[in-house]
Amino acid sequence: MQAKNIALATVLATVFAGNAFAFQPVSGEGPLFQNEAVAASTVSRAEVIKQAIANPPAAGVNTAVAYKADAPSNVTRAEVRKQTRDAIAAGYQVKSGEMS
């Protein structure tokens, strides 16, 4: 009886030991950076910041489309607010919350 328990304990320990390695990536799934060349950047931090500000990352829907800055608006804030008030008075309902 004790031999069966030892054999069963060994089998169960082997089976459950696989869970300890479940967090690791599968072979070939993770990147291997073994032969990367090390080089110092020739671009200054200020230049990198300027480039990042000039070319923001695409976000939202259609992220494959490059970001295009809209032309400056010719409408003032007061005019937009007046148009919004007029639209609401005419029956337009602003879509917000669960209605949007």
Rosetta constraint file for C-alpha pairs under 8 A:
AtomPair CA 1 CA 5 HARMONIC 6.44 0.50
AtomPair CA 2 CA 6 HARMONIC 6.19 0.50
AtomPair CA 3 CA 7 HARMONIC 6.14 0.50
AtomPair CA 4 CA 8 HARMONIC 5.96 0.50
AtomPair CA 5 CA 9 HARMONIC 5.90 0.50
AtomPair CA 6 CA 10 HARMONIC 6.11 0.50
AtomPair CA 7 CA 11 HARMONIC 6.25 0.50
AtomPair CA 8 CA 12 HARMONIC 6.10 0.50
AtomPair CA 9 CA 13 HARMONIC 5.95 0.50
AtomPair CA 10 CA 14 HARMONIC 6.17 0.50
AtomPair CA 11 CA 15 HARMONIC 6.23 0.50
AtomPair CA 12 CA 16 HARMONIC 6.03 0.50
AtomPair CA 13 CA 17 HARMONIC 5.86 0.50
AtomPair CA 14 CA 18 HARMONIC 7.04 0.50
AtomPair CA 15 CA 19 HARMONIC 7.98 0.50
AtomPair CA 16 CA 20 HARMONIC 7.57 0.50
AtomPair CA 17 CA 21 HARMONIC 7.46 0.50
AtomPair CA 18 CA 22 HARMONIC 6.63 0.50
AtomPair CA 25 CA 29 HARMONIC 5.93 0.50
AtomPair CA 25 CA 30 HARMONIC 6.00 0.50
AtomPair CA 26 CA 30 HARMONIC 7.28 0.50
AtomPair CA 43 CA 47 HARMONIC 6.39 0.50
AtomPair CA 43 CA 48 HARMONIC 6.79 0.50
AtomPair CA 44 CA 48 HARMONIC 6.42 0.50
AtomPair CA 45 CA 49 HARMONIC 6.23 0.50
AtomPair CA 46 CA 50 HARMONIC 6.24 0.50
AtomPair CA 47 CA 51 HARMONIC 6.20 0.50
AtomPair CA 48 CA 52 HARMONIC 6.12 0.50
AtomPair CA 49 CA 53 HARMONIC 6.17 0.50
AtomPair CA 50 CA 54 HARMONIC 6.11 0.50
AtomPair CA 51 CA 55 HARMONIC 6.01 0.50
AtomPair CA 52 CA 56 HARMONIC 5.81 0.50
AtomPair CA 55 CA 67 HARMONIC 7.88 0.50
AtomPair CA 56 CA 67 HARMONIC 7.42 0.50
AtomPair CA 57 CA 67 HARMONIC 7.54 0.50
AtomPair CA 58 CA 63 HARMONIC 5.10 0.50
AtomPair CA 58 CA 64 HARMONIC 7.32 0.50
AtomPair CA 58 CA 65 HARMONIC 7.40 0.50
AtomPair CA 58 CA 66 HARMONIC 6.50 0.50
AtomPair CA 58 CA 67 HARMONIC 5.83 0.50
AtomPair CA 59 CA 63 HARMONIC 5.49 0.50
AtomPair CA 75 CA 79 HARMONIC 6.28 0.50
AtomPair CA 75 CA 80 HARMONIC 6.81 0.50
AtomPair CA 76 CA 80 HARMONIC 6.44 0.50
AtomPair CA 77 CA 81 HARMONIC 6.23 0.50
AtomPair CA 78 CA 82 HARMONIC 6.17 0.50
AtomPair CA 79 CA 83 HARMONIC 6.15 0.50
AtomPair CA 80 CA 84 HARMONIC 6.14 0.50
AtomPair CA 81 CA 85 HARMONIC 6.19 0.50
AtomPair CA 82 CA 86 HARMONIC 6.12 0.50
AtomPair CA 83 CA 87 HARMONIC 6.09 0.50
AtomPair CA 84 CA 88 HARMONIC 6.20 0.50
AtomPair CA 85 CA 89 HARMONIC 6.11 0.50
AtomPair CA 86 CA 90 HARMONIC 6.14 0.50
AtomPair CA 87 CA 91 HARMONIC 6.48 0.50
AtomPair CA 87 CA 92 HARMONIC 5.37 0.50
AtomPair CA 88 CA 92 HARMONIC 4.69 0.50
AtomPair CA 88 CA 93 HARMONIC 6.15 0.50
AtomPair CA 88 CA 94 HARMONIC 7.65 0.50
AtomPair CA 95 CA 99 HARMONIC 5.45 0.50
AtomPair CA 95 CA 100 HARMONIC 4.66 0.50
AtomPair CA 96 CA 100 HARMONIC 4.92 0.50
